[in-house]
Amino acid sequence: MRILLIEDDPVLGDGLATGLRQSGFAVDWLKDGESAVAAMQSEKFDLTVLDLGLPRLSGMEVLKRLRARGDAMPVLVLTARDAIRDKIAGLDCGADDYLVKPVDLEELAARIRALLRRAAGRAEPMLRHGAIALDPAGRRVEVDGRPVELSAREYAVLHALLANPGRVMSRSQLEQSIYGWNEEPDSNALEVHIHHLRRKFGADLIKTLRGVGYTIPKA
Ligand code: CA
């Protein structure tokens, strides 16, 4: 899952980016409102964490422009303590949730998981496919109740495919869900992860559509 983080405070931004990566998200971090608007127009993210006090263009303005374009991407806004008006204004401008600074990283990750679940129209926290069950909170995968060991990137590929059942994910969509901008994938890495997943879950789980991408067909 690919998160766009927009926070101008270098220390806080670094802490949030690091914490979210440790929670298994691919994170792209920007520090001002104008680059955020540009990135939102040119790239696809699963969710945005948006600070409201930003240079060049306020977070509220970024949010208004996103919603004015009809983009329904989930947005969680970060507000300063004592700024109750910001919470109300943010929600009324189209934010889906808010957190007050200082942010607890575990709470942030849990709220992000809840927003992603809701955006996908799911109430059930686990992702299931046949005998496979993936738990996004614990980042665990089981087959028939038995745990399966996965690398962080194998997990990210499997999560992206299971979260989009029946949808064909292009190579670049899958790469974006496992790498942020500052981590360049090596050229055959995705194929290697897919190969390992097939070895662990059976050759039939992930279908290749040559020249198009990969999919896990609906069970
Ligand atoms: Ca700020």
Boltz pocket constraint, residues with backbone or C-beta under 6 A from the ligand:
constraints:
  - pocket:
      binder: B
      contacts: [[A, 7], [A, 8], [A, 9], [A, 51], [A, 52], [A, 53], [A, 54]]
      max_distance: 6.0
